[in-house]
């Protein structure tokens, strides 16, 4: 199977690339972003301060600096709890997974770890976000045959829908 589900802190993973649940401006945040910035050290924030903002569903790559991961791929998920078209938000969240996997493949990444994008401060329902993650990762992996995806979940409750859907 090309998918793995782990309960872990994403900033501790020794892997080719981890995905950061970033904001569009790539400014320091909390949650996954804060944890990855602490692990990577100040060079990450120094670099992202010089980078252009990204759109929802887009991704950019940086070195991992002091983090165990070789690369950090930053993507901006849409905020579920804000007003707007749900179909557009769902499409944008799907693009996050596709953009990250395509960018990872372009940088010879063979293992990439995703957090549960959008399910923290952005308010996405866990089951909905999980289905989008798996469906769009599967689609993107068709163009990246050597890549393996790790869904790195913060809690067992976060991991349960991934395990159920991938069983």
N, C-alpha and C positions, 0 to 999 in steps of 0.2 A: 504494500500500500504506500502511496506517496504522501500520505497525511499521518501526522502524529499529533496527539493531544497531550499536553503536559500541564500540570498545575505547578507554576513556578513564578518567580519574579523575572520578568523579561530582561531586565538589566544585568542579570547574572549569567545569562546563557552564553556559552562559548560556541559560536555558530558563525557562518559566513555573514549573515545580515539579520538584523532585527528591525522591525517596523516601529516607528514612533507615531503615536497618535498626536500629531502636531496641530497647532492652530494655523490658519492661513498665512499669518505674518511671520511664522517660524520664530516667534518670540518665546522666551521661557514661560512654561506653564506648570501645571500641577499634574498629579497622577502619573501616567506612563512617561510623559514628557519630562517631568521633574526628576523622576527616578533615573531615566536614561542620561539626563544632563549631569546628575550627580556622579554617575558611573563613568561617564566620558570625560569629565573634567571641564575646566573653563574654555579650552580650545574649541569645543563644540559651539558654545554660545558666541564666542568671538567670530567663528565662521558664519553661523546662521544670521548674525547681525548684518552681514554684508550681502546676504542673498535676497533676491526678489521674493515677494509674496507668491504663494501658489493658490490655484483655484481648488474648489472642492473636487475630490477625486484625482487630483494630480499628485505626483510624487517627485521628490528630489533625493539625491544620495550624498552622504558625507562619510568621511572616515569614522570609525568607532572611537578613535583617540584612545583614552584609557579604559574604555569599556571592554569586556571580553569579546564582544562581537567585532568582526573586521570592518563592517559597514553599518551605518544607521540609515534607513530609508524613511524619510519623513513624508507623511501623507495627511491631508486635511479631509476628515469626514464631515458630512453635513450634520447640523445640529437638529435632532429629531424634534425636540420640544419647542422649537421656534415655529411661527406660522410659515406656511408654504405648502407647495404641492408635494404630497407624499410620494407620488410616482417619481418625481424629479430627485427627491432625497434618496430613494431606494436605488435609482440608477447611479447617482453619485457615489453612494457607498460601495456599490459593485465596482465602479471604476477605480476606487482606492485599491482594491485587491488586484485588479488587472494591471493597473499602472505600476504597482510595486513589483509584481512578478516580472513584468516586461523589463523594467529598469534593472532588477536583479539579474536577469538573464543576460542583459547587455554588459554586465560587469562580472560575468563568469561565476556568479553565485550559484551554488548547488543546494544550499539549505537556507531557508528563510523562515523566521519566526514572526508571527503576527500576534498582537494582543487582540482582545475582543473589541475591535474598533467601534467607537460610538456608544458603547454600553455604559460608560462611566458618566462623566459630567455632561455628555451630549444627549443622554436620555433615551437611547434606543432600547426597545424591548429586546431582551436577551435572545429569545427564540427567533424573532425576525432577523436580527443582525447575524445570528449564526447561519441561518439558511442562505442569506445573501453571501456571506463569507465563503461557505463551501461551494455554492453554485458558481460564483465568479472565479474562485481559485481553480476549480476544475476546468473551467473554460480557458483560463490563462495558461494552465499547465499543458494544454494541447500544443502550445507554441514553445514550451520550455520542457522538453521531455526528460532532461536530466535532473530537474529540480525536485526537491522535497520541501513540503510545507509543514511547519510546526504551528499549531494553534496553542499559544502560550496563555493559559487562563490563570487568573488571579486566585480563584477559589474553585472548589469542587462543584459548587452550584453553577459556576460559569462553564465548567468543562462538560457537565452532564449533557446539554443539548448537542454538543459536538460529537461526543462519544456515541450518543443515540443515533444521530444521522449518519455517522460513518461506520456503524456496526454492520 
